[in-house]
Amino acid sequence: MGPPAAAAPSLHDFCTISGCDNHPLGHFLLASFSPSLSVQLALKNALRYFPSSFHEVLAPEFAKELRDYGHIYMYRFCPRIEMRAYPIQEYPCKTIQAAAIMHMIMNNLDPAVAQFPQELVTYGGNGQVFSNWAQFWLVMHYLSEMTEDQTLVMYSGHPLGLFPSHRNAPRLVITNGMVIPNYSSRDEYEKLFAMGVTMYGQMTAGSYCYIGPQGIVHGTVLTVLNAGRRYLGVENLAGKVFVTSGLGGMSGAQAKAAVIAGCVGIIAEVDEAALLKRHQQGWLMEITSSLDHCIAQLREAKKKKMALSLGYHGNVVDLWERLAEEFNTTGELLADLGSDQTSCHNPFNGGYYPVQLSFKEANQLMSSNPVKFRTLVQESLRRQVAAINRLSDQGMFFWDYGNAFLLEAQRAGADIEKRGANKAEFRYPSYVQHIMGDIFSLGFGPFRWVCTSGNPEDLATTDFIATSVLEKAVLQGVTASVKQQYSDNIRWIQEARKHNLVVGSQARILYSDQKGRVAIALAINRSIAEGKIKAPVVLSRDHHDVSGTDSPYRETSNIYDGSAFCADMAVQNFVGDSFRGATWVALHNGGGVGCYSSGKTLKQPRGTCGPPDVVGFQLP
């Protein structure tokens, strides 16, 4: 794979990625805030990727994109090839590490995986791989030319270039969304994004480590299981009801997690395309647009103690208010557990849809009257919280999923603050504070691997290896708390294979401690050397991994020594891993709680695929 042809293709050559969703948003219109100078800067930044002889043709197109969408995506250069994670040997690279990175990039943009692939958005509404398609082509070109003595440097989607390094240095160093604190606000971000000088990489979009909705399923399963243990005092969730929202790239994991955990999962989603996508992939068992049918199915599954994932095509506020109405009229509390995974880090640009409007009406108002749209979103948040509070007062347990839901509800004036506490404390805990924090404190976090051969047999081999390692560790003796996690992990691997969780690359996620992941990695290494696994394996982590993220409303919400708002930990991870053998490292401002809000997230996902004497990579 190389750069595009020298001449810009004609307009009729514009290519869509087959099977993908178009981004429904107008984003943020640059003209709404800036003089012509900002527009000129945005065009200049976009045109720098092309010879001046093509500027006359491209400038009007880019100006129209900027006017229509608030950003220049360069749709004309959307690739014609089928976008997916090809077997690693098919990439024309000089180093196997570069080929592995290409494998991961193309997986992030696979229409079966990505939320809005034409806009290079992998998940979370606006979490991008690159800022535009010119950057995609340049990065793939650089990777095809890279040697083992070079490092590619990425500035918020922009490839700064290949720089001399050495074979044990990272092949790729990424930063996304780094902004001077005084300008680190939502409004400033929108301006900088429109001008093409920064981008939001979410957690694993801009680091090229996304593995589809499976990447969050294990954590979601653990969250639901441990919520049952903590709040309901049960090990078996049969007959228990979990109500939430969102079936997008990350939130789509909730449907499968509910079934694996054995409960009844009712998930609201306003975007029919997202519902159909999860249903077609086998992640969602049923879809209904009728609240009456939804409640009837809930009651039947609850009574029969059936595991069920039911997608409600409608607004989650309507669902919560109906559940509150059912309690008011019958006295029956239908929901045992509740949460929310709307993209509230981006509530006014499509992350949260107000209940007063249809999906189509909301998208139109978002662009035509953003002030009114904001007002409706905040009114909707207040209504949602009121219904949740009503059910919570009767015994339902609700938690924040780190998506800034409680934060935005507070800003909207909802009754969300903890009684008698300061304004930084909410009446509902984050999932880290009450559920996952204890697991993190034991050193368990997301250990992920991708079999770059693309062969399901390789993934099956790694599953067997991981299960064997964990079973051996339990037999050798571990503490009761660690044994619980290892037992949950063994169950997870068995359920993951049974439920066919792979979407895109042949990948697996497993919450493991340091002892477990080192043993698994070394066993994978041996299997590659022995030819039992046919190609290199990429090892990575995500935002939940221990010490990988500083986020006071999410990963570090259970830190009480005053340092929850400090970001030294993630930065030290990023720098330290770069000289301890990581093949690529990434540092992001932003994540599930959003970019440039009062709760910043600095994070560092990493991909390790080399050297043989470290972890995860061995030449066949």
Protein Blocks (a to p, Z undefined) as FASTA:
>chain_A
ZZddfbacdfklpccdehiacdfbekjafklmpcfklmmmmmmmmmmmpcfklmmmmmmm
mmmmmmmnopaehlmlpcfbdcddddfklpccfbfklmmmmmmmmmmmgmklmmblmnop
abgoiacfblbfklmmmmmmmmmmpcfkbccddeehiafbjcdddfkbcfbdcdehiacf
klmcfklmmmmmmnopaccekjmlmnopagbjklmmmmmmmmmmmmmmmmnopablghia
cddedjdfklmmmmmmmmmnopacddddfblklmmmmmmnopafbdcfbfklmmmmmmmm
mmnopacddddeddfklmmmmmmmmmmmnopafbfbdcdfddfklmmnopaccfkbcfkl
mmmmmmmmmmlmmmmmmmmmmmmmmmmmmmmmnopacddehlommmmmmmnopafbcehi
afkbcfbdcfklmmmmmmmmnopacdddddfkopaklmmmmmmmmmmmmmmmmmnopafk
lmmmmmmmmmmmmmmmmnopaghjadddddddfklmmmmmmmmmmmmmnopagbdcdddd
dfklghkaccfklmmmmccnhpmmpcklmmmmmmmmmmnopabdcddeddjnoghiabdc
dddddddfbdfklnoiacZZ
